[in-house]
């Protein structure tokens, strides 16, 4: 088969596109890391660390035990949602094995720059290698779980923004514009799930057109084949397992209720009693921080809590104290996850 001049140009253009994309990505990561010290300085510039230490000293061992128990319960519910999805697919897997796989995925996700993605390929790999699941089936379970997680997260963000606006915490004619972004974010996974239930494969269709445009790139064709298998299984799950899908969605609601409770308790243990609206605002700021392209929300979490506490009339010392608690919790879980991932990958 001969290679035409048009094919050569297409190959050259695609190669140039990926080269530019890698260069831009490298530059972007460098700029992000350079931004972190500035954001941390801004967050901590007016905070007394002796006050932070005194604030954290208010917590006793009972409070720490309560928070640990609550966090284990929350993480267990995250795993239960994934377990329900896998069970609906016909896989009877050990719940405790899934906890360790999800911990491993969380470890990668937490320390990866970006909006809470990164550990999903490891979860797929562990299901494939340790449970002998087909890659497409494993990827489908992780995809459904992630879509439900995104729906829950963006729904909460929308609620938080609504509380900000109608609670009078934001003023001005442009305040309603803040609803637009979380509404768009929420509509994306919701629309994707709806389309999949119609047995349509939107992402596979896009990759198929790309494969047709660049016929001499087998990697694109392999990606299209793998993605189509996974997306087909996700579509089949959404169409045939409505009850399981609703049960998993209900679990997502329960998880968020417990997360709000945990956040409120952390503040109470630090000596601050807030209204539900104030708790929602502070937690919304924390969730936004983790959506930004920084590893573990480094800098943005601190800045977000300082701003949130200022907005609701609380000392920034409380915001930094709260951030440290969150950091300790997430680093412990993330560190354990990385250790498990390293053990399983040997």
KAWO-V160194 format. One record per residue. N is the residue number from 0. PHI is phi in whole degrees, 0 to 359 (* if undefined). PSI is psi in whole degrees, -180 to 180 (* if undefined). NEAR is the number of other ideal C-beta (glycine too) atoms within 12 Angstrom. Layout:
# KAWO-V160194
N:PHI:PSI:NEAR
N:PHI:PSI:NEAR
This chain:
# KAWO-V160194
0:*:131:6
1:274:152:8
2:259:120:13
3:280:165:12
4:297:-34:10
5:293:-41:15
6:297:-41:18
7:297:-43:16
8:297:-41:16
9:297:-43:23
10:296:-44:23
11:297:-42:18
12:295:-41:18
13:294:-42:23
14:298:-42:18
15:296:-37:14
16:298:-48:19
17:292:-34:18
18:295:-46:14
19:295:-37:14
20:295:-42:14
21:295:-41:14
22:295:-43:14
23:296:-41:14
24:297:-40:17
25:294:-44:15
26:297:-41:14
27:297:-43:18
28:296:-38:20
29:296:-45:14
30:297:-38:16
31:298:-47:24
32:294:-33:20
33:290:-26:15
34:284:-28:23
35:303:-49:27
36:301:-39:16
37:295:-45:20
38:296:-41:26
39:295:-42:24
40:299:-45:16
41:299:-39:20
42:290:-36:34
43:259:-1:25
44:297:-32:16
45:248:18:18
46:255:132:30
47:272:121:16
48:287:-22:17
49:292:-38:13
50:293:-39:22
51:299:-45:29
52:298:-42:17
53:296:-38:17
54:297:-47:31
55:293:-28:27
56:292:-14:15
57:291:-20:23
58:278:130:27
59:261:179:14
60:294:-30:10
61:296:-42:13
62:297:-43:23
63:297:-42:21
64:296:-41:15
65:298:-45:21
66:294:-40:33
67:298:-46:23
68:299:-44:18
69:294:-39:27
70:291:-39:32
71:297:-41:22
72:297:-44:22
73:298:-45:32
74:294:-35:33
75:297:-37:24
76:290:-37:33
77:303:-45:39
78:292:-38:33
79:300:-38:28
80:299:-45:40
81:295:-40:46
82:298:-42:31
83:298:-41:33
84:296:-46:44
85:296:-39:36
86:297:-41:23
87:294:-27:31
88:283:-11:35
89:101:15:19
90:250:122:26
91:261:91:15
92:252:155:30
93:295:129:17
94:298:-40:22
95:289:-32:15
96:295:-42:25
97:296:-35:37
98:301:-45:30
99:292:-36:30
100:293:-41:44
101:291:-37:44
102:299:-43:39
103:299:-43:40
104:296:-40:43
105:296:-39:42
106:302:-45:34
107:293:-45:36
108:299:-44:35
109:296:-40:35
110:265:7:26
111:262:129:29
112:299:134:31
113:136:173:24
114:279:67:25
115:62:41:31
116:231:160:26
117:141:-36:28
118:271:-7:33
119:298:-44:34
120:301:-34:27
121:293:-40:34
122:298:-42:47
123:297:-45:32
124:300:-44:24
125:293:-39:37
126:296:-39:39
127:290:-46:23
128:278:-37:20
129:261:-22:25
130:244:2:26
131:57:34:13
132:275:147:29
133:298:143:21
134:302:-41:27
135:296:-40:28
136:292:-42:31
137:297:-44:39
138:295:-35:34
139:295:-42:40
140:296:-42:44
141:293:-37:40
142:295:-46:38
143:298:-44:42
144:300:-43:44
145:291:-38:37
146:298:-42:38
147:294:-37:39
148:296:-43:38
149:296:-41:32
150:302:-46:35
151:294:-44:35
152:297:-46:35
153:287:-30:34
154:296:-43:28
155:296:-41:35
156:300:-41:36
157:296:-43:29
158:299:-44:31
159:299:-42:40
160:293:-39:33
161:298:-42:25
162:297:-41:32
163:302:-45:34
164:284:-53:26
165:279:-12:19
166:275:-2:23
167:81:13:15
168:279:-21:28
169:243:136:23
170:235:158:14
171:114:161:12
172:289:-21:9
173:268:1:11
174:299:-35:18
175:295:-22:17
176:295:-22:16
177:293:-19:26
178:287:-25:25
179:298:-50:17
180:298:-54:19
181:297:-29:30
182:294:-42:21
183:294:-45:18
184:300:-41:27
185:293:-37:28
186:291:-27:21
187:295:-57:21
188:293:-33:29
189:296:-45:24
190:294:-38:21
191:296:-45:28
192:297:-40:32
193:296:-44:20
194:296:-41:24
195:297:-36:32
196:295:-19:23
197:271:10:14
198:65:28:19
199:254:148:22
200:240:84:26
201:295:-44:23
202:290:-40:25
203:299:-37:28
204:295:-39:18
205:293:-45:19
206:294:-33:26
207:298:-42:22
208:295:-37:15
209:293:-40:22
210:296:-38:26
211:293:-33:16
212:287:-32:22
213:235:75:28
214:292:-18:22
215:266:16:24
216:244:93:24
217:298:-26:13
218:297:-36:18
219:292:-40:26
220:293:-39:20
221:295:-42:15
222:299:-40:22
223:295:-43:28
224:297:-47:20
225:295:-43:27
226:294:-38:29
227:295:-40:27
228:297:-45:24
229:294:-48:34
230:295:-34:35
231:296:-41:26
232:290:-36:37
233:295:-43:43
234:298:-43:32
235:297:-41:24
236:298:-46:39
237:296:-32:37
238:278:-37:22
239:259:-10:18
240:235:54:28
241:300:-44:15
242:296:-45:15
243:297:-38:29
244:295:-42:32
245:292:-38:19
246:296:-42:22
247:294:-38:39
248:294:-39:31
249:297:-38:21
250:299:-38:30
251:299:-40:36
252:295:-45:24
253:299:-38:22
254:298:-45:34
255:292:-34:33
256:299:-44:24
257:292:-35:27
258:293:-38:34
259:295:-42:33
260:298:-45:25
261:299:-44:33
262:297:-42:40
263:296:-41:28
264:295:-40:30
265:301:-43:41
266:294:-42:41
267:297:-41:22
268:293:-21:29
269:271:6:38
270:89:18:23
271:237:126:27
272:252:116:16
273:246:159:29
274:287:166:18
275:300:-40:21
276:298:-43:25
277:294:-39:31
278:297:-43:34
279:298:-38:36
280:294:-46:42
281:296:-40:44
282:290:-35:40
283:299:-42:42
284:299:-39:41
285:295:-42:43
286:291:-37:39
287:297:-39:34
288:302:-38:37
289:281:-11:35
290:275:-17:27
291:280:154:26
292:283:58:26
293:231:141:35
294:297:125:31
295:60:21:35
296:61:32:39
297:297:121:32
298:92:-47:32
299:289:-34:34
300:295:-45:39
301:297:-47:38
302:296:-41:34
303:298:-41:37
304:288:-36:45
305:297:-45:37
306:293:-41:29
307:297:-43:42
308:294:-37:35
309:295:-36:24
310:293:-36:28
311:261:9:34
312:79:33:17
313:243:149:29
314:300:140:26
315:298:-20:33
316:301:-39:31
317:295:-41:36
318:298:-43:42
319:290:-39:37
320:299:-44:37
321:297:-41:46
322:299:-41:45
323:297:-40:28
324:298:-46:35
325:298:-43:38
326:299:-48:28
327:300:-45:22
328:300:-51:31
329:289:-36:32
330:292:-38:23
331:297:-49:24
332:295:-46:33
333:294:-40:32
334:296:-42:23
335:298:-40:26
336:296:-43:34
337:297:-40:28
338:297:-44:20
339:296:-42:31
340:299:-39:34
341:292:-40:16
342:295:-43:17
343:287:-25:26
344:274:-5:18
345:289:*:9
